[in-house]
C-alpha cells in the first residue's frame, strides 16, 4: 500500500508516525488498500483564528473509496499541533 501525505512539510518523524498509524488502521480491512492519501491543512476559522483539518481518502480495489474528515476540538490541535489531529482522525478511517 502506498501512503501519500500532504501538508506536513519536511517533518520526517511526524510522517513516520502518520504512516504507521495509517498502515495499522488499514491493515484490519478485509480488502487490502492500494493507496491512502492523508492531507493536513491549517485554515482560518470564521473569527480569524487557526483551524486544523485532517482528511484521509483510501482507495480499495473494486470498491468505492473511503473518505473521512476531522476538525479537532482540542486546544493543542487548534494551535497547529497535528499530533493530536492524527490520533483522532486516523482511527476513523
C-alpha positions as CSV (number, residue, x, y, z in Angstrom):
1,X,0.0,0.0,0.0
2,X,1.2,3.5,-0.9
3,X,0.7,6.3,1.7
4,X,0.7,9.8,0.3
5,X,1.0,12.5,3.0
6,X,0.4,16.2,2.2
7,X,0.7,19.3,4.4
8,X,3.3,18.3,6.9
9,X,6.4,19.8,5.3
10,X,9.7,18.0,6.0
11,X,8.9,16.6,9.5
12,X,10.1,13.1,9.0
13,X,9.3,11.9,12.5
14,X,5.6,13.0,12.1
15,X,5.4,11.5,8.6
16,X,6.7,8.2,10.1
17,X,4.1,8.4,12.9
18,X,1.3,9.1,10.4
19,X,2.4,6.3,8.1
20,X,2.5,3.8,10.9
21,X,-1.0,4.8,12.2
22,X,-2.5,4.6,8.7
23,X,-0.8,1.2,8.0
24,X,-2.0,-0.2,11.4
25,X,-5.6,1.0,10.9
26,X,-6.0,-0.1,7.3
27,X,-4.3,-3.5,8.0
28,X,-7.5,-4.6,9.6
29,X,-9.6,-4.2,6.4
30,X,-10.6,-7.4,4.7
31,X,-9.6,-6.0,1.3
32,X,-6.0,-4.6,1.1
33,X,-5.9,-0.9,0.3
34,X,-4.0,0.3,-2.7
35,X,-3.4,3.9,-1.8
36,X,-4.1,6.1,1.2
37,X,-4.0,9.9,0.9
38,X,-3.7,11.9,4.1
39,X,-4.0,15.7,4.0
40,X,-3.3,18.2,6.7
41,X,-4.3,21.8,6.4
42,X,-4.4,25.0,8.5
43,X,-7.5,27.0,7.7
44,X,-8.6,30.3,9.0
45,X,-11.7,30.0,11.0
46,X,-14.7,32.4,10.8
47,X,-13.3,34.5,13.7
48,X,-9.8,34.7,12.3
49,X,-8.2,32.0,14.5
50,X,-6.3,29.0,13.2
51,X,-8.2,25.8,12.5
52,X,-6.6,22.4,11.8
53,X,-8.2,20.0,9.3
54,X,-7.2,16.4,8.6
55,X,-8.7,14.2,5.9
56,X,-7.9,10.7,4.7
57,X,-9.0,9.0,1.5
58,X,-8.4,5.3,0.9
59,X,-8.6,3.6,-2.5
60,X,-9.7,0.0,-2.4
61,X,-9.7,-2.3,-5.4
62,X,-13.2,-2.8,-7.0
63,X,-14.9,-0.8,-4.2
64,X,-15.8,2.9,-3.7
65,X,-13.1,5.0,-2.0
66,X,-13.4,5.6,1.8
67,X,-13.1,9.2,3.0
68,X,-13.1,10.8,6.4
69,X,-12.6,14.4,7.6
70,X,-11.7,15.7,11.0
71,X,-11.6,19.1,12.6
72,X,-10.2,18.5,16.1
73,X,-11.6,20.5,19.0
74,X,-8.6,20.0,21.3
75,X,-6.8,23.3,22.1
76,X,-3.4,21.7,21.1
77,X,-4.7,20.8,17.6
78,X,-6.3,24.3,17.1
79,X,-2.9,25.8,17.7
80,X,-1.3,23.7,15.0
81,X,-0.2,20.6,16.9
82,X,-1.2,17.9,14.3
83,X,-0.1,15.1,16.6
84,X,-3.5,15.4,18.3
85,X,-5.3,15.6,15.0
86,X,-3.5,12.4,13.8
87,X,-4.5,10.5,16.9
88,X,-8.2,11.4,16.5
89,X,-8.6,11.1,12.7
90,X,-6.7,8.1,11.5
91,X,-8.7,5.5,13.5
92,X,-11.8,6.9,11.9
93,X,-10.7,5.5,8.6
